[in-house]
Amino acid sequence: MATSTISAGKRPKTSSILLKTVMAVTGLIFVGFILAHMYGNLMIFAGTDSFNEYAHHLREFGTPMLPEKGFLWVMRIVLLASVVLHAASAFMLWGRAGQARTTRYVARKGEWATFVKRSMRWGGVALLIFVVFHILHFTTNTIQIGGDFDNPADRLVASFGEWWAVLLYLLAVAALGMHLLHGIWSAGMTLGLNTSLDMAERLRLVAILVAVVVVVGFALPPVAILLGLIP
């Protein structure tokens, strides 16, 4: 009679692979949203009227097939579900890594890997906190910086007229860039895109390119507003 060679102790590895896949897929959803959001922010360079018109079109996108703001709510639900799945998977993997660690890394490469993992973990927590702040600031207008304004463009310009708000935003953007740099590469590895050394190198270059574009794209509007380049 044939006996199974799969032990019960190997089951958590399968679950870890599933968790990493969930993180990879939801992470790519975030990348798509981030690039679209960056494009929207850059509309401020076309003028405040163009920025407000862009925000207005988002609210009416898909009408009459969708109700007003229907597209925004669909997008919010997808993003919220992705955040919950991404964060839950990350915390579960974080906990397993802590339980499995029995010795400290002593090699230089191991120390760097530990630094990257900690940057991803704590950077992800910081980004999650910033996202909540960002929503309360620009979406619900619960947090007001520079005054109370009804239209998005005036709210944006007034907020980034404050140096500390720009600094906070730039720190969050830097954390986002680091998260994307390792996250995109890890997602590609998890999804099996590293089929060769050349593909692995291309994946690394894509991660660097996306991270740089996102950091520069998100940093330009607040810096330009602070310097008075956008009235």
Sequence and secondary structure as in RCSB ss.txt:
>XXXX:A:sequence
MATSTISAGKRPKTSSILLKTVMAVTGLIFVGFILAHMYGNLMIFAGTDSFNEYAHHLREFGTPMLPEKGFLWVM
RIVLLASVVLHAASAFMLWGRAGQARTTRYVARKGEWATFVKRSMRWGGVALLIFVVFHILHFTTNTIQIGGDFD
NPADRLVASFGEWWAVLLYLLAVAALGMHLLHGIWSAGMTLGLNTSLDMAERLRLVAILVAVVVVVGFALPPVAI
LLGLIP
>XXXX:A:secstr
       GGGHHHHHHHHHHHHHHHHHHHHHHHHHHHHHHHHGGGG HHHHHHHHHHHHHTTTTTS TTHHHHHH
HHHHHHHHHHHHHHHHHHHHHHHHH  S   SHHHHHHHHHHHHHHHHHHHHHHHHHHHIIIIIS  S SSS  S
SHHHHHHHHTTSHHHHHHHHHHHHHHHHHHHHHHHHHHHHTT   SHHHHHHHHHHHHHHHHHHHHHHHHHHHHH
HTTS  
